[in-house]
Amino acid sequence: MKMTLMQHFAELRHRILWTVLVFVVSFGLGWYIAPYTESFLIKPLLDIWGDATLLYTKLTDGLMIRFSLSMLVALIITVPVLLWHIWAYIAPGLHKNEKHFVVPIFLFSPLLFVLGAGFAFYVLFPFVFRFFLEISETTNLPMVLLPVARGYLSFAIDLLQVFGVAFQLPLVMIILNKIGILSKSMASKCRRYVIVCIFVAAAVLTPPDIVSQILLALPMWMLFEISLLFMRDNS
């Protein structure tokens, strides 16, 4: 049944309100579990450096950290809900072949983001933190290492986001292939340039240390090669 313009607006308003409600409730949940979220994000550092002490430099640090972590939890919960509402809103107007094209985007994009963030948390963090600590311990000067809490959590969250976005590469390549913009042979011929661009992007997106840059570039290179297996020539 065709809907009138006002009915479309009413449905859109209804879905937006539901999404906002989910965001508000999940923000409240994030506020409540913020201490546990903070402990979870700090765990990779504690596993490497058992007697770690994080420094709060301002009275407002505790409040700002709790707010940032609440926002993080709210976004993690709300984005899948938002994607579902977008899908539910546009699906009735799509043809069958268009649905087959759009569905994988909604399914695999969050999955690839989680995969990228998980790789950063469980593989990159321990490796990079151990590297940083070993470098710090080689100095001959008397020193006490006290990472700033806000700086550490900002660093951790930024890296999780960078890896989550970077792992969208296969999805982007396959979509470009499906719509006829990028063929498999073209991507294969441009491999050397793509690899250079990957390493340049990794250098820009990660902190200025060679370890994290390599640990982002190598998985992206691997994902590029895997993507080629699922692409076809459009010619």
Residue frames as a rotation matrix with the C-alpha (Angstrom) as fourth column:
MET 1
0.577 0.817 0.000 0.00
0.817 -0.577 0.000 0.00
0.000 0.000 -1.000 0.00
LYS 2
-0.242 -0.662 0.709 1.39
0.612 -0.671 -0.418 3.40
0.753 0.333 0.567 -1.01
MET 3
0.020 0.155 -0.988 1.85
0.936 -0.349 -0.036 5.92
-0.351 -0.924 -0.152 1.78
THR 4
0.834 0.271 0.481 1.13
0.417 -0.880 -0.227 9.64
0.362 0.390 -0.847 1.55
LEU 5
-0.029 -0.883 0.468 3.88
0.145 -0.467 -0.873 12.20
0.989 0.043 0.141 2.09
MET 6
0.131 0.144 0.981 2.54
-0.846 -0.500 0.187 13.01
0.517 -0.854 0.057 5.56
GLN 7
0.971 0.219 0.098 2.51
-0.239 0.847 0.474 9.32
0.021 -0.484 0.875 6.48
HIS 8
0.451 -0.886 -0.104 6.16
0.548 0.368 -0.751 9.07
0.704 0.282 0.652 5.40
PHE 9
-0.213 -0.504 0.837 7.03
-0.327 -0.771 -0.547 12.04
0.921 -0.390 -0.001 7.60
ALA 10
0.540 0.497 0.679 5.09
-0.806 0.072 0.588 10.55
0.243 -0.865 0.440 10.51
GLU 11
0.947 -0.231 -0.222 6.93
0.253 0.965 0.075 7.24
0.197 -0.127 0.972 10.17
LEU 12
0.096 -0.968 0.231 10.27
0.401 -0.175 -0.899 9.03
0.911 0.179 0.371 9.91
ARG 13
-0.026 -0.030 0.999 9.47
-0.702 -0.711 -0.040 11.08
0.712 -0.703 -0.003 13.03
HIS 14
0.869 0.424 0.255 8.46
-0.483 0.615 0.623 7.91
0.108 -0.665 0.740 14.87
ARG 15
0.726 -0.645 -0.241 11.73
0.557 0.756 -0.344 6.16
0.404 0.115 0.908 14.00
ILE 16
-0.123 -0.772 0.623 13.84
0.049 -0.632 -0.774 9.20
0.991 -0.065 0.116 14.91
LEU 17
0.286 0.311 0.906 12.12
-0.838 -0.377 0.394 9.46
0.465 -0.872 0.153 18.30
TRP 18
0.996 0.076 -0.039 12.73
-0.054 0.910 0.412 5.77
0.067 -0.408 0.910 18.98
THR 19
0.360 -0.933 -0.010 16.41
0.605 0.241 -0.758 6.16
0.710 0.267 0.652 18.05
VAL 20
-0.153 -0.370 0.916 16.78
-0.389 -0.830 -0.400 9.20
0.909 -0.417 -0.017 20.31
LEU 21
0.677 0.482 0.556 15.08
-0.703 0.199 0.683 7.30
0.218 -0.853 0.473 23.15
VAL 22
0.871 -0.422 -0.253 17.49
0.423 0.905 -0.052 4.37
0.251 -0.061 0.966 22.70
PHE 23
-0.001 -0.915 0.404 20.42
0.331 -0.382 -0.863 6.83
0.944 0.132 0.303 22.73
VAL 24
0.068 0.080 0.994 19.23
-0.734 -0.671 0.104 8.50
0.676 -0.737 0.013 25.96
VAL 25
0.908 0.319 0.272 18.63
-0.419 0.656 0.628 5.17
0.022 -0.684 0.729 27.72
SER 26
0.700 -0.698 -0.150 21.95
0.611 0.694 -0.382 3.72
0.371 0.175 0.912 26.55
PHE 27
-0.052 -0.687 0.725 23.74
-0.093 -0.719 -0.689 6.91
0.994 -0.103 -0.027 27.63
GLY 28
0.427 0.284 0.858 22.27
-0.856 -0.178 0.485 6.40
0.291 -0.942 0.167 31.10
LEU 29
0.993 -0.116 -0.005 23.42
0.114 0.969 0.220 2.79
-0.021 -0.219 0.976 31.03
GLY 30
0.357 -0.915 0.190 26.85
0.504 0.017 -0.864 3.96
0.787 0.404 0.467 29.88
TRP 31
0.089 -0.263 0.961 27.02
-0.604 -0.781 -0.158 6.42
0.792 -0.567 -0.228 32.77
TYR 32
0.779 0.300 0.550 26.22
-0.625 0.436 0.648 3.64
-0.045 -0.849 0.527 35.23
ILE 33
0.879 -0.422 0.221 28.78
0.406 0.906 0.116 1.18
-0.250 -0.012 0.968 33.83
ALA 34
0.804 -0.575 0.151 31.46
-0.333 -0.647 -0.686 3.82
0.492 0.501 -0.712 33.08
PRO 35
0.293 -0.755 0.586 33.80
-0.888 0.012 0.460 2.55
-0.354 -0.655 -0.667 35.85
TYR 36
0.373 -0.110 0.921 33.63
0.089 0.993 0.083 -0.96
-0.924 0.051 0.380 34.39
THR 37
0.942 -0.022 0.335 34.14
0.333 -0.060 -0.941 0.37
0.041 0.998 -0.049 30.85
GLU 38
0.638 -0.747 0.185 37.19
-0.727 -0.664 -0.176 2.31
0.254 -0.022 -0.967 32.03
SER 39
0.185 -0.557 0.810 38.60
-0.610 0.581 0.539 -0.78
-0.771 -0.594 -0.232 33.75
PHE 40
0.663 0.133 0.737 38.04
0.383 0.786 -0.486 -2.80
-0.643 0.604 0.470 30.57
LEU 41
0.935 -0.286 0.210 39.87
0.064 -0.447 -0.892 -0.26
0.350 0.848 -0.399 28.38
ILE 42
0.429 -0.808 0.402 42.77
-0.898 -0.429 0.095 -0.01
0.096 -0.402 -0.910 30.83
LYS 43
0.797 -0.038 0.603 43.16
-0.232 0.902 0.363 -3.80
-0.558 -0.429 0.710 31.15
PRO 44
0.834 -0.533 0.141 45.62
0.411 0.430 -0.804 -4.18
0.368 0.729 0.578 28.20
LEU 45
0.252 -0.755 0.606 47.93
-0.448 -0.646 -0.618 -1.68
0.858 -0.116 -0.501 29.91
LEU 46
0.396 -0.046 0.917 47.60
-0.909 0.119 0.399 -3.38
-0.128 -0.992 0.005 33.30
ASP 47
0.980 -0.027 0.195 48.37
0.051 0.992 -0.117 -6.76
-0.190 0.125 0.974 31.75
ILE 48
0.495 -0.845 0.203 51.71
0.423 0.030 -0.906 -5.39
0.759 0.534 0.372 30.55
TRP 49
-0.575 -0.625 0.527 52.41
-0.076 -0.601 -0.796 -3.02
0.814 -0.498 0.298 33.41
GLY 50
-0.131 0.605 -0.785 50.92
0.710 0.610 0.352 -4.53
0.692 -0.512 -0.509 36.57
ASP 51
-0.185 0.017 -0.983 51.64
0.899 -0.401 -0.176 -1.60
-0.397 -0.916 0.059 38.92
ALA 52
-0.555 -0.007 0.832 50.36
0.610 -0.683 0.401 1.03
0.566 0.730 0.384 36.49
THR 53
-0.230 0.477 -0.848 49.04
0.706 -0.517 -0.483 4.27
-0.669 -0.710 -0.218 37.94
LEU 54
-0.151 0.263 0.953 46.96
0.853 -0.453 0.260 6.63
0.500 0.852 -0.156 35.81
LEU 55
-0.789 -0.297 -0.537 47.11
0.543 -0.748 -0.383 10.32
-0.288 -0.593 0.752 36.61
TYR 56
0.400 0.872 0.282 44.15
0.902 -0.430 0.050 12.68
0.165 0.234 -0.958 36.88
THR 57
-0.620 -0.769 0.158 45.52
0.749 -0.639 -0.173 16.19
0.234 0.011 0.972 36.22
LYS 58
-0.752 0.439 0.492 42.28
-0.379 -0.898 0.223 18.17
0.540 -0.019 0.842 36.71
LEU 59
-0.743 0.547 0.387 39.34
-0.333 0.200 -0.921 18.01
-0.581 -0.813 0.034 39.07
THR 60
0.199 0.893 -0.403 37.03
-0.827 -0.068 -0.558 17.66
-0.526 0.444 0.725 36.06
ASP 61
-0.633 -0.527 -0.567 38.87
-0.763 0.546 0.345 14.64
0.128 0.651 -0.748 34.60
GLY 62
-0.878 0.326 0.351 36.64
0.124 0.863 -0.490 12.10
-0.462 -0.386 -0.798 36.32
LEU 63
0.065 0.963 -0.260 33.49
-0.096 -0.253 -0.963 13.83
-0.993 0.088 0.076 35.02
MET 64
0.153 -0.045 -0.987 34.80
-0.930 -0.344 -0.129 14.22
-0.334 0.938 -0.095 31.45
ILE 65
-0.861 -0.479 -0.173 36.02
-0.508 0.827 0.242 10.62
0.027 0.296 -0.955 31.31
ARG 66
-0.622 0.697 0.358 32.66
0.266 0.618 -0.740 9.34
-0.737 -0.365 -0.569 32.53
PHE 67
0.284 0.724 -0.628 30.86
-0.411 -0.500 -0.762 11.50
-0.866 0.475 0.156 29.95
SER 68
-0.211 -0.457 -0.864 33.12
-0.975 0.033 0.221 10.28
-0.073 0.889 -0.453 27.12
LEU 69
-0.980 -0.174 0.099 32.68
-0.175 0.985 -0.003 6.64
-0.097 -0.020 -0.995 28.08
SER 70
-0.265 0.958 0.111 28.91
0.140 0.152 -0.978 7.10
-0.954 -0.244 -0.174 28.36
MET 71
0.282 0.298 -0.912 28.87
-0.782 -0.479 -0.398 8.55
-0.555 0.826 0.098 24.85
LEU 72
-0.650 -0.608 -0.457 30.93
-0.758 0.561 0.333 5.61
0.053 0.563 -0.825 23.61
VAL 73
-0.850 0.390 0.353 28.51
0.209 0.866 -0.454 3.06
-0.483 -0.312 -0.818 25.07
ALA 74
0.071 0.938 -0.339 25.52
-0.110 -0.331 -0.937 5.03
-0.991 0.104 0.080 23.76
LEU 75
0.050 -0.110 -0.993 26.93
-0.960 -0.280 -0.018 5.09
-0.276 0.954 -0.119 20.23
ILE 76
-0.903 -0.422 -0.078 27.81
-0.429 0.876 0.219 1.39
-0.024 0.231 -0.973 20.27
ILE 77
-0.606 0.744 0.281 24.22
0.411 0.596 -0.690 0.53
-0.681 -0.303 -0.667 21.21
THR 78
0.155 0.779 -0.608 22.47
-0.135 -0.593 -0.794 3.19
-0.979 0.205 0.013 19.13
VAL 79
-0.442 -0.385 -0.810 24.24
-0.793 -0.254 0.554 2.81
-0.419 0.887 -0.193 15.78
PRO 80
-0.986 0.131 0.103 22.90
0.162 0.889 0.428 -0.74
-0.036 0.438 -0.898 15.10
VAL 81
-0.207 0.964 -0.167 19.42
0.656 0.010 -0.755 0.45
-0.726 -0.266 -0.635 16.10
LEU 82
0.035 0.154 -0.987 19.77
-0.428 -0.890 -0.154 3.45
-0.903 0.428 0.035 13.78
LEU 83
-0.815 -0.393 -0.425 20.91
-0.549 0.293 0.783 1.22
-0.183 0.872 -0.455 10.91
TRP 84
-0.775 0.588 0.234 17.94
0.576 0.808 -0.122 -1.08
-0.261 0.040 -0.965 11.49
HIS 85
0.095 0.850 -0.519 15.49
0.375 -0.513 -0.772 1.85
-0.922 -0.122 -0.367 11.41
ILE 86
-0.275 -0.259 -0.926 17.09
-0.703 -0.603 0.378 3.19
-0.656 0.755 -0.016 8.23
TRP 87
-0.992 -0.117 -0.055 16.71
-0.126 0.765 0.631 -0.23
-0.032 0.633 -0.774 6.66
ALA 88
-0.489 0.872 0.040 13.11
0.733 0.435 -0.522 -0.61
-0.473 -0.226 -0.852 7.82
TYR 89
0.079 0.515 -0.854 12.28
-0.038 -0.854 -0.518 2.86
-0.996 0.074 -0.048 6.45
ILE 90
-0.223 -0.255 -0.941 13.80
-0.865 -0.393 0.312 2.43
-0.449 0.883 -0.133 2.98
ALA 91
-0.832 -0.214 0.512 13.20
-0.065 0.954 0.292 -1.33
-0.551 0.209 -0.808 2.46
PRO 92
0.078 0.934 0.348 9.55
0.413 0.287 -0.864 -1.04
-0.907 0.211 -0.363 1.25
GLY 93
0.705 0.220 -0.674 10.69
-0.390 -0.673 -0.628 1.23
-0.592 0.706 -0.389 -1.58
LEU 94
-0.325 -0.921 -0.215 13.50
-0.784 0.135 0.606 -1.01
-0.529 0.366 -0.766 -2.81
HIS 95
0.495 0.365 -0.789 13.35
-0.771 0.602 -0.206 -3.60
0.400 0.710 0.580 -5.55
LYS 96
0.993 -0.041 0.115 14.36
-0.019 0.878 0.478 -7.18
-0.120 -0.477 0.871 -4.78
ASN 97
0.467 -0.876 0.124 17.78
0.710 0.287 -0.643 -6.86
0.528 0.388 0.756 -6.42
GLU 98
0.071 -0.395 0.916 18.41
-0.290 -0.887 -0.360 -3.57
0.954 -0.240 -0.178 -4.55
LYS 99
0.774 0.246 0.584 17.60
-0.624 0.138 0.769 -5.29
0.108 -0.959 0.261 -1.26
HIS 100
0.870 -0.493 -0.036 20.15
0.493 0.870 0.019 -8.00
0.022 -0.034 0.999 -2.03
PHE 101
0.129 -0.844 0.520 22.69
0.484 -0.404 -0.776 -5.23
0.865 0.352 0.356 -2.55
VAL 102
0.109 -0.017 0.994 21.87
-0.537 -0.842 0.044 -3.15
0.837 -0.539 -0.101 0.53
VAL 103
0.930 0.368 0.001 21.42
-0.204 0.512 0.835 -5.92
0.306 -0.777 0.551 3.11
PRO 104
0.463 -0.808 -0.364 25.11
0.794 0.560 -0.235 -6.96
0.394 -0.180 0.901 3.18
ILE 105
-0.257 -0.543 0.799 26.11
0.109 -0.838 -0.535 -3.35
0.960 -0.051 0.274 3.82
PHE 106
0.329 0.483 0.812 23.95
-0.731 -0.413 0.542 -3.15
0.598 -0.772 0.217 6.95
LEU 107
0.987 0.081 -0.138 25.08
0.007 0.839 0.544 -6.58
0.159 -0.538 0.828 8.13
PHE 108
0.491 -0.865 -0.101 28.80
0.812 0.496 -0.307 -6.55
0.316 0.068 0.946 7.40
SER 109
0.143 -0.454 0.879 29.67
0.000 -0.889 -0.459 -2.91
0.990 0.066 -0.127 8.16
PRO 110
0.603 0.065 0.795 29.09
-0.761 -0.252 0.598 -3.23
0.239 -0.966 -0.103 11.96
LEU 111
0.965 -0.242 0.100 30.71
0.201 0.929 0.311 -6.69
-0.169 -0.280 0.945 11.91
LEU 112
0.353 -0.875 0.331 33.85
0.679 -0.003 -0.734 -5.38
0.643 0.484 0.593 10.21
PHE 113
0.266 -0.220 0.938 33.97
-0.449 -0.890 -0.082 -2.43
0.853 -0.399 -0.335 12.61
VAL 114
0.834 0.089 0.544 33.85
-0.540 0.332 0.773 -4.77
-0.112 -0.939 0.325 15.62
LEU 115
0.820 -0.564 0.093 36.47
0.571 0.798 -0.194 -7.00
0.036 0.212 0.977 14.01
GLY 116
0.211 -0.758 0.617 38.79
0.328 -0.539 -0.776 -4.03
0.921 0.366 0.135 13.49
ALA 117
0.356 -0.020 0.934 38.29
-0.740 -0.616 0.269 -2.69
0.570 -0.787 -0.235 17.00
GLY 118
0.961 0.024 0.274 38.82
-0.193 0.767 0.611 -6.18
-0.196 -0.641 0.742 18.43
PHE 119
0.577 -0.809 0.110 42.07
0.673 0.396 -0.625 -6.56
0.462 0.434 0.773 16.50
ALA 120
0.084 -0.539 0.838 43.28
-0.186 -0.835 -0.518 -3.23
0.979 -0.113 -0.170 17.89
PHE 121
0.539 0.228 0.811 42.30
-0.792 -0.188 0.580 -4.12
0.285 -0.955 0.079 21.46
TYR 122
0.896 -0.063 0.440 43.57
-0.184 0.849 0.495 -7.69
-0.405 -0.524 0.749 21.65
VAL 123
0.588 -0.715 0.379 46.54
0.808 0.495 -0.321 -7.59
0.042 0.495 0.868 19.26
LEU 124
0.243 -0.511 0.825 47.75
0.350 -0.747 -0.565 -4.00
0.905 0.426 -0.003 18.79
PHE 125
0.733 0.123 0.669 47.36
-0.449 -0.651 0.612 -2.68
0.511 -0.749 -0.422 22.36
PRO 126
0.896 -0.424 0.130 49.51
0.125 0.522 0.844 -5.32
-0.426 -0.740 0.521 24.14
PHE 127
0.364 -0.793 0.489 52.20
0.928 0.261 -0.267 -5.12
0.084 0.551 0.831 21.46
VAL 128
0.230 -0.239 0.943 52.36
0.285 -0.910 -0.300 -1.31
0.931 0.338 -0.141 21.36
PHE 129
0.861 0.127 0.493 52.17
-0.393 -0.449 0.802 -0.85
0.323 -0.884 -0.337 25.14
ARG 130
0.767 -0.638 0.064 54.99
0.475 0.632 0.612 -3.33
-0.431 -0.439 0.788 25.68
PHE 131
0.189 -0.694 0.695 57.05
0.880 -0.194 -0.433 -1.51
0.435 0.694 0.574 23.05
PHE 132
0.458 0.049 0.888 56.45
-0.087 -0.991 0.100 1.89
0.885 -0.123 -0.449 24.69
LEU 133
0.961 -0.055 0.271 57.32
-0.271 0.024 0.962 0.61
-0.060 -0.998 0.008 28.16
GLU 134
0.578 -0.797 0.175 60.50
0.765 0.604 0.225 -1.10
-0.285 0.004 0.959 26.99
ILE 135
0.138 -0.495 0.858 61.61
0.613 -0.638 -0.467 2.11
0.778 0.590 0.216 25.28
SER 136
0.660 0.186 0.728 60.87
-0.342 -0.788 0.511 4.12
0.669 -0.587 -0.457 28.43
GLU 137
0.963 -0.250 0.100 62.84
0.023 0.447 0.894 1.69
-0.268 -0.859 0.437 30.60
THR 138
0.456 -0.838 0.299 65.98
0.861 0.329 -0.388 2.06
0.227 0.434 0.872 28.46
THR 139
0.545 -0.249 0.801 66.55
-0.086 -0.966 -0.242 5.65
0.834 0.063 -0.548 29.60
ASN 140
-0.262 -0.754 -0.602 69.35
0.686 0.293 -0.666 6.27
0.679 -0.587 0.441 32.09
LEU 141
-0.649 0.077 0.757 67.50
-0.365 -0.905 -0.220 9.13
0.668 -0.419 0.615 33.73
PRO 142
-0.899 0.411 -0.154 65.53
0.336 0.419 -0.844 8.66
-0.282 -0.810 -0.514 36.97
MET 143
-0.723 0.685 -0.085 61.89
-0.561 -0.510 0.652 8.70
0.403 0.520 0.753 36.00
VAL 144
-0.669 0.663 0.337 58.39
0.113 0.538 -0.835 7.75
-0.735 -0.520 -0.435 37.08
LEU 145
-0.931 0.364 0.036 55.95
0.029 -0.024 0.999 6.86
0.364 0.931 0.012 34.32
LEU 146
-0.562 0.802 -0.200 52.47
0.303 -0.025 -0.953 8.20
-0.769 -0.596 -0.229 35.10
PRO 147
-0.798 0.315 0.514 50.17
0.512 -0.098 0.854 8.16
0.319 0.944 -0.082 32.06
VAL 148
-0.812 0.582 -0.038 47.40
-0.514 -0.744 -0.427 10.75
-0.277 -0.328 0.903 32.12
ALA 149
-0.496 0.665 0.558 44.03
0.284 0.732 -0.620 9.00
-0.821 -0.149 -0.552 32.35
ARG 150
0.507 0.752 -0.422 42.23
-0.142 -0.409 -0.901 11.22
-0.850 0.517 -0.101 29.82
GLY 151
0.016 -0.607 -0.794 45.15
-0.958 -0.237 0.163 11.01
-0.287 0.758 -0.585 27.40
TYR 152
-0.869 -0.358 0.342 45.32
-0.296 0.929 0.222 7.23
-0.397 0.092 -0.913 27.61
LEU 153
-0.214 0.873 0.438 41.58
0.400 0.488 -0.776 6.68
-0.891 0.009 -0.454 27.17
SER 154
0.533 0.348 -0.771 41.44
-0.475 -0.632 -0.613 9.17
-0.701 0.693 -0.171 24.29
PHE 155
-0.411 -0.785 -0.464 44.36
-0.886 0.224 0.406 7.34
-0.215 0.578 -0.787 22.66
ALA 156
-0.829 0.097 0.551 42.66
0.038 0.992 -0.118 3.96
-0.558 -0.077 -0.826 23.16
ILE 157
0.164 0.984 0.073 39.24
0.269 0.026 -0.963 5.05
-0.949 0.178 -0.261 21.88
ASP 158
0.350 -0.098 -0.931 40.74
-0.760 -0.611 -0.221 6.84
-0.547 0.786 -0.289 18.86
LEU 159
-0.706 -0.680 -0.199 42.70
-0.678 0.567 0.469 3.72
-0.206 0.465 -0.861 17.86
LEU 160
-0.555 0.594 0.582 39.61
0.313 0.798 -0.515 1.51
-0.771 -0.103 -0.629 18.24
GLN 161
0.489 0.779 -0.394 37.70
-0.049 -0.426 -0.903 3.85
-0.871 0.461 -0.170 15.94
VAL 162
0.014 -0.580 -0.814 40.54
-0.921 -0.325 0.216 4.05
-0.390 0.747 -0.538 13.40
PHE 163
-0.904 -0.386 0.181 40.84
-0.310 0.887 0.343 0.27
-0.293 0.254 -0.922 13.15
GLY 164
-0.231 0.905 0.358 37.07
0.360 0.421 -0.833 -0.15
-0.904 -0.063 -0.423 13.00
VAL 165
0.588 0.417 -0.694 36.84
-0.400 -0.596 -0.696 2.25
-0.704 0.686 -0.184 10.07
ALA 166
-0.287 -0.806 -0.518 39.95
-0.904 0.050 0.424 0.86
-0.316 0.590 -0.743 8.34
PHE 167
-0.812 -0.020 0.584 38.47
0.003 0.999 0.039 -2.64
-0.584 0.034 -0.811 8.35
GLN 168
0.332 0.936 -0.121 35.62
-0.087 -0.098 -0.991 -1.34
-0.939 0.339 0.049 6.13
LEU 169
-0.389 -0.603 -0.697 38.04
-0.709 -0.287 0.644 -1.57
-0.588 0.745 -0.316 3.17
PRO 170
-0.928 0.032 0.372 36.75
0.223 0.846 0.484 -4.94
-0.299 0.532 -0.792 1.83
LEU 171
-0.024 1.000 0.008 33.15
0.715 0.023 -0.699 -3.74
-0.698 -0.011 -0.716 1.95
VAL 172
0.275 0.061 -0.960 34.02
-0.347 -0.925 -0.158 -0.54
-0.897 0.376 -0.233 0.07
MET 173
-0.690 -0.635 -0.348 35.97
-0.561 0.165 0.812 -2.44
-0.458 0.755 -0.469 -2.59
ILE 174
-0.788 0.429 0.442 33.24
0.519 0.848 0.104 -5.03
-0.330 0.311 -0.891 -3.13
ILE 175
0.245 0.894 -0.375 30.53
0.460 -0.447 -0.767 -2.33
-0.853 0.015 -0.521 -3.37
LEU 176
0.035 -0.319 -0.947 32.58
-0.647 -0.730 0.222 -0.41
-0.762 0.605 -0.232 -5.96
ASN 177
-0.923 -0.379 0.061 33.01
-0.228 0.669 0.708 -3.67
-0.309 0.640 -0.704 -7.84
LYS 178
-0.447 0.830 0.334 29.29
0.686 0.558 -0.467 -4.51
-0.574 0.020 -0.819 -7.72
ILE 179
0.513 0.690 -0.510 28.26
0.231 -0.684 -0.692 -1.12
-0.826 0.238 -0.511 -9.13
GLY 180
0.711 -0.190 0.677 30.83
0.702 0.234 -0.673 -1.36
-0.030 0.954 0.300 -11.91
ILE 181
0.920 -0.390 0.025 33.30
-0.390 -0.921 -0.020 1.32
0.031 0.009 -0.999 -10.82
LEU 182
-0.027 -0.968 0.249 36.19
-0.968 0.088 0.237 -0.96
-0.251 -0.234 -0.939 -9.83
SER 183
0.748 0.221 -0.626 36.99
-0.456 0.856 -0.244 -4.21
0.482 0.468 0.741 -11.64
LYS 184
0.888 -0.420 0.187 39.11
0.134 0.625 0.769 -7.00
-0.440 -0.658 0.611 -10.23
SER 185
0.390 -0.774 0.499 41.75
0.906 0.224 -0.360 -6.59
0.167 0.592 0.788 -12.94
MET 186
0.404 -0.204 0.892 41.96
0.046 -0.969 -0.243 -2.84
0.914 0.139 -0.382 -12.33
ALA 187
0.867 -0.050 0.497 42.42
-0.496 -0.193 0.846 -3.36
0.053 -0.980 -0.192 -8.58
SER 188
0.755 -0.615 0.228 45.08
0.516 0.772 0.372 -6.01
-0.405 -0.163 0.900 -9.22
LYS 189
0.316 -0.641 0.700 47.00
0.753 -0.280 -0.596 -3.73
0.578 0.715 0.394 -11.59
CYS 190
0.346 -0.115 0.931 46.94
-0.299 -0.954 -0.007 -0.93
0.889 -0.276 -0.365 -9.00
ARG 191
0.751 0.016 -0.660 48.16
0.515 0.611 0.601 -3.22
0.412 -0.792 0.451 -6.19
ARG 192
-0.221 -0.947 -0.234 51.55
0.919 -0.122 -0.374 -1.51
0.326 -0.298 0.897 -5.72
TYR 193
-0.603 0.055 0.796 49.95
-0.042 -0.998 0.037 1.94
0.797 -0.012 0.604 -5.54
VAL 194
0.525 0.850 0.047 47.27
-0.184 0.060 0.981 0.70
0.831 -0.523 0.188 -3.17
ILE 195
0.459 -0.426 -0.780 49.92
0.816 0.549 0.181 -0.76
0.351 -0.719 0.600 -0.85
VAL 196
-0.665 -0.706 0.243 51.78
0.584 -0.694 -0.421 2.58
0.466 -0.138 0.874 -0.80
CYS 197
-0.264 0.661 0.703 48.50
-0.356 -0.744 0.566 4.40
0.897 -0.101 0.431 -0.05
ILE 198
0.667 0.504 -0.549 47.72
0.250 0.542 0.802 1.93
0.702 -0.672 0.236 2.75
PHE 199
0.005 -0.759 -0.652 51.06
0.978 0.138 -0.154 2.56
0.207 -0.637 0.743 4.46
VAL 200
-0.777 -0.213 0.592 50.68
0.193 -0.976 -0.099 6.33
0.599 0.037 0.800 4.03
ALA 201
0.164 0.930 0.329 47.15
-0.316 -0.267 0.910 6.20
0.935 -0.253 0.250 5.49
ALA 202
0.586 0.001 -0.810 48.38
0.633 0.623 0.459 4.06
0.506 -0.782 0.365 8.40
ALA 203
-0.497 -0.850 -0.176 51.11
0.814 -0.386 -0.434 6.62
0.301 -0.359 0.883 9.11
VAL 204
-0.652 0.314 0.690 48.55
-0.188 -0.949 0.255 9.44
0.734 0.037 0.678 9.15
LEU 205
0.294 0.956 0.008 45.82
-0.312 0.088 0.946 7.68
0.903 -0.281 0.325 11.15
THR 206
0.635 -0.101 -0.766 47.93
0.630 0.641 0.437 6.08
0.447 -0.760 0.471 13.90
PRO 207
0.883 -0.396 -0.253 50.20
-0.053 -0.619 0.784 7.62
-0.466 -0.678 -0.568 16.55
PRO 208
0.668 -0.655 -0.353 53.71
-0.676 -0.338 -0.655 8.58
0.310 0.676 -0.669 15.36
ASP 209
-0.103 -0.728 0.678 55.34
-0.707 0.533 0.465 5.21
-0.700 -0.431 -0.570 16.04
ILE 210
-0.496 -0.223 -0.839 56.32
-0.847 0.339 0.410 2.65
0.193 0.914 -0.357 13.44
VAL 211
-0.979 0.089 0.183 54.85
0.019 0.935 -0.355 -0.30
-0.203 -0.344 -0.917 15.38
SER 212
-0.205 0.979 -0.018 51.21
0.166 0.017 -0.986 0.80
-0.965 -0.205 -0.166 15.35
GLN 213
0.044 0.173 -0.984 51.56
-0.857 -0.500 -0.127 2.01
-0.514 0.849 0.126 11.76
ILE 214
-0.762 -0.384 -0.522 52.76
-0.605 0.711 0.360 -1.41
0.233 0.589 -0.774 10.60
LEU 215
-0.893 0.426 0.148 50.10
0.274 0.773 -0.572 -3.21
-0.358 -0.470 -0.807 12.66
LEU 216
0.099 0.921 -0.378 47.41
-0.196 -0.354 -0.914 -1.19
-0.976 0.164 0.145 10.89
ALA 217
-0.045 -0.172 -0.984 48.94
-0.958 -0.271 0.091 -1.37
-0.282 0.947 -0.153 7.41
LEU 218
-0.909 -0.409 -0.078 49.51
-0.414 0.867 0.276 -5.14
-0.046 0.283 -0.958 7.34
PRO 219
-0.503 0.791 0.348 45.89
0.403 0.571 -0.715 -6.13
-0.764 -0.220 -0.606 8.15
MET 220
0.310 0.620 -0.721 44.63
-0.389 -0.609 -0.691 -3.57
-0.868 0.494 0.052 5.60
TRP 221
-0.403 -0.541 -0.738 46.93
-0.909 0.140 0.394 -5.07
-0.110 0.829 -0.548 2.98
MET 222
-0.961 0.071 0.266 45.65
0.049 0.995 -0.091 -8.53
-0.271 -0.074 -0.960 3.87
LEU 223
-0.109 0.993 -0.054 42.04
0.239 -0.027 -0.971 -7.31
-0.965 -0.119 -0.234 3.66
PHE 224
0.088 0.052 -0.995 42.78
-0.826 -0.554 -0.102 -5.82
-0.556 0.831 -0.006 0.24
GLU 225
-0.791 -0.459 -0.406 44.07
-0.608 0.669 0.428 -9.18
0.075 0.585 -0.808 -1.00
ILE 226
-0.761 0.583 0.285 41.07
0.350 0.739 -0.576 -11.01
-0.546 -0.338 -0.766 0.48
SER 227
0.048 0.813 -0.581 38.72
-0.255 -0.552 -0.794 -8.52
-0.966 0.186 0.180 -1.18
LEU 228
-0.413 -0.283 -0.865 40.16
-0.888 -0.084 0.452 -9.39
-0.201 0.955 -0.216 -4.58
LEU 229
-0.988 0.012 0.154 38.95
0.026 0.996 0.087 -12.97
-0.152 0.090 -0.984 -4.11
PHE 230
-0.284 0.959 -0.003 35.32
0.635 0.186 -0.750 -11.78
-0.719 -0.215 -0.661 -3.93
MET 231
-0.025 0.228 -0.973 35.54
-0.476 -0.859 -0.189 -9.32
-0.879 0.459 0.130 -6.82
ARG 232
0.201 0.118 0.972 34.81
0.721 0.655 -0.229 -9.99
-0.664 0.747 0.046 -10.47
ASP 233
-0.872 -0.486 -0.056 35.74
0.281 -0.592 0.755 -8.36
-0.400 0.643 0.653 -13.75
ASN 234
-0.019 0.925 -0.379 33.00
0.058 -0.377 -0.924 -6.08
-0.998 -0.039 -0.047 -15.02
SER 235
-0.339 -0.185 -0.922 34.20
-0.824 -0.416 0.386 -6.04
-0.455 0.891 -0.012 -18.59
